[in-house]
Amino acid sequence: MVDPPVAYIVMAHTDPGHVRRLIRALPDGPVFLHCDSSTPTRVFSAMVEGVGRPVVLLPRRRTRWGSWAIVMAEIDGYRAALRRGVRHCVLLSGSDYPLAPKEAIASTLAALPEAASLLDLHPLPRADWGPTGGYFRLYHRWATIRGRSVRPFWRRSLLPGLRYTSASQWKVISRAHAEALIRVVDGTPDVRRFFSGALVPDELFVATVLQSEVLVGSLTNSVIDWPAWFIDWPVRGADHPRWLQEGDLLALLEAAAGSRPALFGRKISATSTPGLVAALDRHARQLEEAAGPRQFMP
């Protein structure tokens, strides 16, 4: 019996040349693309023009930085992917790129336990998230005004019983965990309402839900703390990671060769740093020709 495929959900808003290159570089499996609704139509169309494989277009949302709409676009991707009967969903940004050959990534994902998800987990409080350890993102109901996150003066209470946890938005999610997230979004309005007012909820909602037994029961045991993306944050408290350059190639390849490897890197652009992407492609071909795909076990 063949396992259901892995789905790749790409969330993009710019750089169509790199998005096309990314989609072509992904292993076999359905690809779902979300493009921010503010992106011009010509740029959106160019993301899939001549890409060479089928791409399912997701409903377009206005996904401003730090907004709840980013979480809902992610959930849209899971809904669409689950209808295809997939076993796992890989959530990528439009500025990601694979660090290993297609077959090595596919083998790694196929070796995961069926219910397992890969998240870069950081329970709150976090030492690198300020004096409150990150709880300032939750203590207030934030609003997005003119593209900026604004905090009101009043403070709110945390929801009881939750294990507040942060994680990178970019992750590998099992079918069981995707179904649980959809159940919470659709059937637990107090949780949805609370996190829709958090600051940068895409870094808090999924990890907190999947680590809270009160919401998902024993599925908390199926989350593997595995940073599957190489991301370089330039300074403590930075809003965005830095763009990777050709000088980062060795660090990327070392991260991809570990026992729990980084499968993807961000932020990478074939448009602005074509040499880095070309080097990653050459290395992947060399690995395939030399020894075939490696398989990494969790």
C-alpha positions in Angstrom: 0.0 0.0 0.0 1.4 3.4 -1.0 1.3 6.1 1.6 -0.8 9.2 0.7 1.5 11.9 -0.7 3.0 14.9 1.1 1.5 18.2 0.2 3.6 21.4 -0.1 1.8 24.7 0.8 3.7 27.8 -0.4 2.8 31.2 1.0 4.1 34.0 -1.2 3.7 37.6 -2.0 6.6 38.6 -4.3 9.6 37.4 -6.4 7.7 35.2 -8.9 11.0 34.0 -10.4 12.1 32.4 -7.2 8.6 31.0 -6.4 8.7 29.2 -9.7 12.2 27.9 -9.0 11.1 26.7 -5.5 8.0 24.9 -6.8 10.1 23.1 -9.5 12.6 22.1 -6.8 10.1 20.5 -4.4 9.6 16.7 -4.3 6.6 15.0 -5.9 3.3 15.8 -4.3 0.5 18.3 -4.7 1.5 22.0 -4.4 -0.9 24.6 -3.0 -0.1 28.3 -3.5 -1.3 31.2 -1.5 -0.5 34.6 -2.8 -1.3 37.8 -0.8 -4.3 39.5 -2.2 -2.4 42.8 -2.4 0.1 41.3 -4.9 -0.6 42.6 -8.4 -2.3 40.1 -10.7 0.6 40.1 -13.2 3.0 39.1 -10.4 0.6 36.5 -9.1 0.2 35.0 -12.6 3.9 34.9 -13.1 4.4 32.7 -10.0 3.0 29.7 -11.8 3.6 30.6 -15.5 5.5 27.7 -17.1 6.2 26.1 -13.7 5.9 22.6 -15.2 3.7 21.0 -12.6 0.1 21.4 -11.4 -0.4 24.0 -8.7 -3.6 24.5 -6.8 -4.4 28.2 -6.1 -5.7 28.9 -2.6 -8.2 31.7 -1.8 -6.2 35.0 -1.6 -6.2 36.8 1.7 -4.6 40.1 2.8 -1.9 38.6 4.9 -0.3 41.7 6.6 2.7 41.0 8.9 1.6 40.0 12.3 -2.1 39.5 11.4 -4.5 36.6 12.1 -5.1 36.4 8.3 -1.7 34.6 8.0 -3.0 31.8 10.3 -6.2 31.6 8.3 -4.3 31.3 5.0 -2.3 28.4 6.6 -5.6 26.7 7.7 -6.9 27.2 4.1 -3.9 25.3 2.9 -4.5 22.4 5.3 -8.2 22.2 4.4 -7.3 21.9 0.7 -4.5 19.5 1.2 -6.5 17.2 3.5 -9.1 16.8 0.7 -6.4 15.2 -1.4 -5.8 12.6 1.3 -2.3 13.6 2.2 -0.3 12.2 5.1 1.8 15.3 5.9 1.7 19.0 4.9 4.9 21.1 4.5 4.3 24.8 5.0 6.8 27.0 3.1 7.3 30.7 2.4 7.9 32.0 -1.1 11.5 32.7 0.0 12.4 29.2 1.0 14.5 26.6 -0.9 15.4 22.9 -0.4 18.8 22.1 1.0 18.8 18.4 0.0 17.9 16.4 -3.1 14.2 15.8 -3.8 14.4 12.1 -3.0 16.3 12.7 0.3 13.6 15.1 1.5 10.8 12.7 0.3 12.5 9.8 2.1 12.9 11.8 5.3 9.2 12.8 5.3 8.1 9.2 4.4 10.0 7.9 7.4 8.1 10.1 9.9 5.5 8.4 12.1 2.1 9.0 10.6 1.0 11.3 13.4 4.3 13.2 13.8 4.8 16.9 13.1 8.1 18.8 13.0 8.1 22.2 14.8 10.9 24.4 16.1 9.4 24.6 19.7 10.1 27.3 22.2 7.8 27.2 25.3 7.0 30.5 26.9 8.6 32.4 28.6 11.5 32.7 26.1 14.7 34.5 27.2 15.1 36.1 23.8 11.6 37.6 23.7 12.0 40.4 26.2 11.3 41.0 29.9 7.9 39.1 29.8 9.4 36.1 27.9 7.0 36.7 25.0 3.8 37.0 27.1 3.5 40.6 26.0 2.3 39.2 22.7 -0.7 37.7 24.5 -1.4 40.0 27.5 -3.0 42.6 25.2 -5.3 42.4 22.2 -3.3 43.8 19.3 -4.7 45.4 16.2 -3.2 46.0 12.8 -3.7 49.7 11.7 -2.1 50.9 8.4 0.1 47.9 8.3 1.4 48.3 11.9 0.6 46.3 15.0 -0.8 48.6 17.7 -1.3 47.6 21.4 -4.1 49.1 23.4 -3.6 50.2 27.0 -5.8 47.6 28.7 -4.6 44.1 29.7 -6.5 40.8 29.2 -6.4 37.5 31.0 -4.8 34.4 29.5 -6.9 31.5 28.6 -6.5 28.8 31.3 -5.2 25.3 30.7 -3.1 26.1 27.7 0.6 25.4 27.4 1.7 28.7 25.7 4.4 27.8 23.2 6.0 29.6 20.2 7.4 28.1 17.0 8.5 29.1 13.6 5.6 29.4 11.2 7.4 27.1 8.8 6.8 23.5 9.7 5.8 19.9 8.8 2.3 19.1 9.9 0.7 15.6 10.1 -2.8 15.0 8.9 -3.9 14.3 12.5 -2.5 17.6 13.7 -4.0 19.6 10.7 -7.4 18.1 11.5 -7.0 19.1 15.1 -6.1 22.7 14.2 -9.1 22.9 11.9 -11.4 21.6 14.7 -10.1 24.3 17.1 -10.5 27.1 14.5 -14.0 26.0 13.6 -15.3 24.8 17.0 -13.5 26.7 19.7 -14.4 30.4 19.2 -12.8 31.6 22.5 -9.4 30.2 21.4 -9.8 31.6 17.9 -10.8 35.0 19.2 -8.0 35.1 21.8 -5.2 34.3 19.3 -6.7 36.5 16.6 -5.8 39.4 18.9 -2.2 38.2 19.7 0.9 39.8 18.2 2.3 37.7 15.4 -0.2 34.8 16.0 1.4 32.6 13.3 4.3 32.1 15.7 2.0 31.2 18.7 -1.3 29.7 17.7 -0.3 26.4 16.1 2.4 25.6 18.6 0.2 26.4 21.6 -2.7 24.4 20.3 -0.6 21.3 19.5 1.1 21.5 22.9 -2.1 21.9 24.9 -3.7 18.6 26.0 -6.9 20.4 26.9 -7.3 21.0 23.1 -5.8 18.0 21.4 -5.3 15.3 24.0 -2.6 12.8 23.5 -1.7 14.4 20.1 0.7 16.6 22.0 3.0 13.6 22.2 3.4 13.4 18.4 5.0 16.8 18.0 8.8 16.5 17.4 11.0 19.4 18.3 12.9 19.5 15.0 14.0 22.8 13.4 13.6 21.6 9.8 14.5 25.1 8.4 17.8 26.9 8.5 17.0 30.5 9.5 19.5 33.1 10.7 18.1 35.9 13.0 20.7 38.7 12.8 20.0 40.2 16.3 18.0 39.4 19.4 14.4 40.6 18.9 14.6 41.2 15.2 11.3 41.2 13.3 12.7 39.3 10.3 15.6 36.9 9.6 18.3 38.0 7.3 18.6 37.1 3.6 21.1 34.3 3.1 24.1 34.9 0.8 26.6 32.7 -1.0 28.9 32.9 2.0 26.3 31.0 4.0 26.5 27.9 1.7 28.8 25.9 4.1 26.5 26.6 7.1 23.5 25.5 5.0 25.1 22.2 3.9 26.3 21.5 7.5 22.7 22.0 8.8 21.4 19.7 6.0 23.8 16.9 7.0 22.8 16.6 10.7 21.0 13.8 12.4 17.9 15.9 12.4 18.6 17.9 9.2 17.4 21.2 8.0 15.4 20.3 4.9 14.9 23.9 3.7 16.6 27.3 4.1 15.1 30.8 4.3 15.4 33.6 3.3 16.8 32.7 -0.1 16.2 34.3 -3.5 17.1 32.9 -6.9 16.6 36.5 -8.2 19.0 38.4 -5.9 21.4 35.6 -5.0 21.3 33.2 -8.0 24.8 31.9 -7.2 23.6 30.4 -3.8 20.6 28.7 -5.4 22.8 27.3 -8.2 25.3 26.0 -5.7 22.5 24.3 -3.7 21.2 22.7 -6.9 24.7 21.5 -7.9 25.3 20.0 -4.4 21.9 18.1 -4.6 22.9 16.7 -8.0 26.3 15.6 -6.7 24.7 13.8 -3.8 22.2 12.0 -6.0 24.9 10.9 -8.4 27.3 9.8 -5.7 25.2 7.8 -3.3 21.5 8.3 -3.9 19.2 9.7 -1.4 19.8 9.7 2.4 17.0 8.9 4.7 16.9 10.6 8.1 15.0 9.1 11.0 13.3 11.2 13.7 
